[in-house]
Amino acid sequence: MDTREMVEQITREVLARLKEGGAQPVSGQPASGGAKDASGSQPASGGAPLKAGFAPLKAGFAQASLARYIDHTLLKPESTQAQVDKLCAEAIEYKFYSVCVNSTWVAQCARKLRGTGVKVCAVVGFPLGAMDSRAKNLETRYAVENGASEIDMVINVGALKSGDLKTVEEDMRAVLRACRQTTVMKVIIECALLTDAEKVLACQIAKKAGAQFVKTSTGFAASGATVQDVALMRRTVGPELGVKAAGGIRSTDDALAMIQAGATRLGTSAGIAIVTGTKSSSKY
C-alpha cells in the first residue's frame, strides 16, 4: 500500500468514527504508565504506551480533572518577567501539568516551580522550525540544563513539503540527542500548513525518530488544533505516543472535544477558563 492509499484508508476510518461520535476517544484520565498523584488520577506523560486502549469519557467528568491535561502556555514574544511569574503562580494554584514557555524563560520558571510538581516545557525552533538543526540542538541542550523536562520542537516544514524526509527525521533526532533520558520530546507538525498525507508522514517520522508526542500546532499559523487533525494523528501514531492539541482551545467544550478525539495533552493559555467553565478571550 502506498502513502496515498494509506492516508485515504486512515482518513475514511477516522471520519467514520467521528460520524459515529466515537473518534477513538480516550478515557477521562490522562495517559501515563507512571505513579498516580494525590488525587488518584494519573499524570499525562506520553512516555508510556496507552495499554488500556481508549474508552469514552466518564459521566460527571470534573472540569478540574482537565488541569492535568494542560500545558499552561505563554509564548508571546512580548511576554515580561511579571507575566511569566503569574503564569507559574496560576499553574501552581490550578495544578496544571506544566508551563510551556520560550526557552529564555526556562530557568526562571524552574526556580519558581521547584518542588511544586508542575513541570517546565520549553519550545524549540519556535515558531517556524526553519533554522539549522544544530541551532535546535543547542537550544534544547540549554533548555534541559536550565530545568526543562519537556521539549516541544517545531519540525522543518519546508523539508517535509519538499519530500526531504531524511532531513526531517535528522532534525528531530538532533533535538532528541540533546535531551536526557527522562526528557519528553513533543514534535510540532504545524497541521495548518500540511496536507493530510504530509500530516501522516510527519507523525510516522516522529514515531520512528523516538518522540514521545506529536503536537498539532504552534498557535502562530493560520489555524490551530482541529478535532479531525487530532483524530488523524491519533490513528496514525496508535496508542504508543501522546497527542498534544494546541491552538484555539479556549473552553471546556473545546478541551473535551480534543480529548474525545484522542488528545492526551492540551496546549493552551486559556487553562483557567477551561477548568472553571468560564469564557476566555485568549487567541492561543
C-alpha positions as CSV (number, residue, x, y, z in Angstrom):
1,M,0.0,0.0,0.0
2,D,1.5,3.4,-1.0
3,T,1.3,6.6,1.1
4,R,-1.7,8.0,-0.7
5,E,-3.8,4.8,-0.2
6,M,-2.7,4.6,3.4
7,V,-3.8,8.2,4.1
8,E,-7.1,7.6,2.3
9,Q,-7.8,4.5,4.4
10,I,-6.9,6.2,7.7
11,T,-9.0,9.2,6.9
12,R,-12.0,7.1,6.0
13,E,-11.7,5.2,9.3
14,V,-11.3,8.4,11.3
15,L,-14.3,10.1,9.6
16,A,-16.4,7.0,10.2
17,R,-15.6,7.1,13.9
18,L,-16.3,10.9,14.1
19,K,-19.6,10.3,12.4
20,E,-20.5,7.6,15.0
21,G,-19.5,10.0,17.8
22,G,-16.5,7.9,18.8
23,A,-13.4,9.1,17.0
24,Q,-11.2,6.9,19.2
25,P,-11.9,8.7,22.4
26,V,-9.6,8.5,25.4
27,S,-10.6,7.9,28.9
28,G,-11.3,10.5,31.5
29,Q,-7.8,10.2,32.8
30,P,-4.6,11.5,31.2
31,A,-2.4,8.8,29.7
32,S,0.5,7.5,31.7
33,G,2.2,4.5,33.0
34,G,3.6,6.3,36.0
35,A,2.5,6.6,39.6
36,K,-0.8,8.2,40.5
37,D,-0.8,11.7,42.1
38,A,-2.5,12.6,45.4
39,S,-5.9,12.9,43.7
40,G,-5.7,9.3,42.4
41,S,-5.5,10.3,38.8
42,Q,-2.5,9.6,36.6
43,P,-0.5,12.5,35.3
44,A,-0.1,12.8,31.5
45,S,3.3,11.8,30.3
46,G,3.1,10.1,26.9
47,G,6.3,8.3,27.8
48,A,4.4,5.0,28.3
49,P,2.0,3.2,26.0
50,L,-1.7,3.6,26.5
51,K,-2.1,-0.1,27.2
52,A,-5.7,0.2,28.4
53,G,-6.8,1.5,25.0
54,F,-9.5,4.1,24.6
55,A,-12.8,4.5,26.4
56,P,-15.5,7.2,26.4
57,L,-15.1,10.0,29.0
58,K,-16.8,9.0,32.2
59,A,-20.1,10.6,33.2
60,G,-19.7,13.5,35.6
61,F,-16.1,14.1,34.5
62,A,-15.0,17.1,36.6
63,Q,-13.7,20.2,34.9
64,A,-10.9,20.4,37.5
65,S,-9.7,17.0,36.3
66,L,-8.8,18.7,33.0
67,A,-6.0,20.6,34.7
68,R,-3.6,17.6,34.4
69,Y,-4.0,17.6,30.7
70,I,-3.0,21.2,30.4
71,D,0.4,22.8,29.5
72,H,-0.3,26.3,30.7
73,T,1.1,28.4,27.9
74,L,2.7,31.8,27.4
75,L,4.6,32.1,24.1
76,K,4.1,35.8,23.1
77,P,7.4,37.5,22.1
78,E,6.5,40.5,24.3
79,S,6.0,38.4,27.5
80,T,7.5,40.0,30.6
81,Q,9.1,38.6,33.7
82,A,6.0,39.5,35.7
83,Q,3.7,37.7,33.2
84,V,5.9,34.6,33.4
85,D,5.8,34.7,37.2
86,K,2.0,35.0,37.0
87,L,1.9,32.0,34.7
88,C,3.8,29.9,37.2
89,A,1.6,31.0,40.1
90,E,-1.5,30.1,38.1
91,A,0.0,26.7,37.2
92,I,0.6,26.0,40.9
93,E,-2.8,27.2,42.0
94,Y,-4.8,25.2,39.4
95,K,-2.4,22.2,39.4
96,F,-1.7,22.3,35.6
97,Y,0.6,19.7,34.3
98,S,3.3,22.1,33.1
99,V,4.0,25.7,32.0
100,C,5.0,26.0,28.3
101,V,7.4,28.9,27.6
102,N,10.1,30.1,25.2
103,S,13.5,28.9,26.2
104,T,14.7,32.2,27.5
105,W,12.2,31.8,30.5
106,V,13.1,28.2,31.4
107,A,15.5,29.0,34.3
108,Q,13.1,31.5,35.8
109,C,10.2,29.0,35.7
110,A,12.3,26.2,37.1
111,R,13.1,28.3,40.1
112,K,9.5,29.3,40.7
113,L,8.2,25.8,40.2
114,R,10.8,23.8,42.1
115,G,9.1,21.4,44.5
116,T,5.6,22.1,43.3
117,G,5.1,19.1,40.9
118,V,4.5,21.5,38.0
119,K,6.9,20.7,35.1
120,V,8.6,23.1,32.7
121,C,8.1,22.7,29.0
122,A,10.2,24.7,26.5
123,V,9.5,25.3,22.8
124,V,12.5,24.8,20.5
125,G,12.9,26.2,16.9
126,F,9.8,28.1,17.6
127,P,7.6,29.1,15.8
128,L,8.9,28.5,12.3
129,G,11.1,25.4,12.6
130,A,13.2,26.7,9.8
131,M,16.6,27.1,11.5
132,D,19.6,24.8,11.3
133,S,19.3,21.5,13.3
134,R,22.4,22.4,15.2
135,A,20.8,25.5,16.5
136,K,17.8,23.5,17.7
137,N,20.2,21.0,19.3
138,L,21.9,23.8,21.2
139,E,18.7,25.5,22.3
140,T,17.4,22.1,23.5
141,R,20.6,21.4,25.5
142,Y,20.5,24.7,27.3
143,A,16.7,24.4,28.0
144,V,17.3,21.0,29.5
145,E,20.2,22.2,31.6
146,N,18.2,25.1,32.8
147,G,15.3,22.9,34.1
148,A,13.1,21.9,31.2
149,S,11.7,18.4,31.5
150,E,9.7,18.6,28.3
151,I,10.7,19.9,24.8
152,D,8.2,20.9,22.1
153,M,10.2,21.2,18.9
154,V,8.9,22.5,15.5
155,I,9.7,20.3,12.5
156,N,11.4,21.6,9.4
157,V,8.1,22.1,7.5
158,G,9.9,23.2,4.3
159,A,11.9,20.0,4.2
160,L,8.8,17.9,4.6
161,K,6.9,19.7,1.9
162,S,10.0,19.2,-0.4
163,G,9.9,15.5,0.2
164,D,13.3,15.6,2.0
165,L,12.2,13.1,4.7
166,K,15.8,12.3,5.7
167,T,16.3,15.9,6.8
168,V,13.0,16.0,8.6
169,E,14.0,12.9,10.6
170,E,17.5,14.1,11.3
171,D,16.2,17.4,12.5
172,M,14.1,15.6,15.1
173,R,17.0,13.3,16.1
174,A,19.2,16.4,16.6
175,V,16.8,17.7,19.2
176,L,16.4,14.2,20.8
177,R,20.2,13.9,21.1
178,A,20.2,17.0,23.3
179,C,17.5,15.6,25.6
180,R,18.1,13.5,28.7
181,Q,16.7,10.0,29.1
182,T,13.8,11.4,31.2
183,T,13.1,14.3,28.9
184,V,9.7,14.1,27.0
185,M,10.0,15.3,23.4
186,K,7.0,16.6,21.5
187,V,7.1,17.2,17.8
188,I,5.0,20.1,16.4
189,I,4.0,19.3,12.9
190,E,2.0,22.5,12.2
191,C,-1.1,20.9,10.7
192,A,-2.4,24.2,9.2
193,L,0.5,24.1,6.6
194,L,0.2,20.4,5.7
195,T,-1.9,18.1,3.6
196,D,-3.4,15.0,5.2
197,A,-0.7,12.9,3.6
198,E,2.0,15.2,5.0
199,K,0.4,15.0,8.5
200,V,0.6,11.3,8.3
201,L,4.2,11.3,7.1
202,A,5.2,13.8,9.8
203,C,3.7,11.6,12.5
204,Q,5.3,8.5,11.2
205,I,8.7,10.1,11.1
206,A,8.3,11.4,14.6
207,K,7.4,8.0,15.9
208,K,10.4,6.5,14.1
209,A,12.7,9.1,15.4
210,G,11.8,8.4,19.0
211,A,9.5,11.2,20.0
212,Q,7.0,10.7,22.8
213,F,4.3,13.0,21.5
214,V,3.1,14.6,18.3
215,K,1.6,18.0,18.5
216,T,-0.8,19.8,16.2
217,S,0.3,23.4,16.1
218,T,2.4,26.3,17.2
219,G,-0.6,28.5,17.6
220,F,1.1,31.0,15.3
221,A,-0.1,29.7,11.9
222,A,-3.4,30.4,10.2
223,S,-5.3,27.9,12.4
224,G,-4.7,25.7,15.4
225,A,-5.9,22.3,16.6
226,T,-9.0,20.6,15.0
227,V,-10.8,17.5,16.1
228,Q,-10.2,16.0,12.7
229,D,-6.4,16.5,12.8
230,V,-6.2,15.1,16.4
231,A,-8.2,12.0,15.3
232,L,-6.0,11.6,12.2
233,M,-2.8,11.9,14.3
234,R,-4.0,9.5,16.9
235,R,-4.9,7.0,14.3
236,T,-1.5,7.4,12.7
237,V,0.7,7.0,15.8
238,G,-1.5,4.5,17.6
239,P,-1.7,4.2,21.4
240,E,2.1,4.3,21.9
241,L,2.6,8.1,21.6
242,G,0.9,11.0,23.2
243,V,-1.0,13.5,21.0
244,K,-1.0,17.2,22.1
245,A,-3.6,19.5,20.7
246,A,-2.7,23.2,20.8
247,G,-4.0,26.4,19.3
248,G,-7.5,27.7,19.7
249,I,-8.6,25.6,22.7
250,R,-10.5,28.2,24.8
251,S,-13.3,26.4,26.6
252,T,-14.2,23.3,28.5
253,D,-16.2,22.0,25.4
254,D,-13.1,22.6,23.2
255,A,-10.9,20.7,25.6
256,L,-13.3,17.7,25.9
257,A,-13.7,17.5,22.1
258,M,-10.0,17.3,21.7
259,I,-9.7,14.6,24.4
260,Q,-12.5,12.6,22.8
261,A,-10.7,12.7,19.5
262,G,-7.5,11.3,21.0
263,A,-5.6,14.1,22.7
264,T,-3.6,13.3,25.8
265,R,-2.3,16.8,26.4
266,L,-3.6,20.3,25.7
267,G,-1.5,23.4,25.0
268,T,-3.5,26.5,25.9
269,S,-3.3,29.9,27.5
270,A,-7.0,29.5,28.5
271,G,-6.4,26.8,31.1
272,I,-8.1,28.7,33.9
273,A,-11.3,29.2,31.8
274,I,-11.2,25.6,30.8
275,V,-11.1,24.2,34.4
276,T,-13.6,26.8,35.8
277,G,-16.1,26.8,32.9
278,T,-15.7,30.5,32.1
279,K,-15.0,32.2,28.8
280,S,-11.6,33.2,27.6
281,S,-10.5,35.8,25.1
282,S,-7.1,34.1,24.6
283,K,-6.1,33.5,21.0
284,Y,-3.8,30.6,21.8
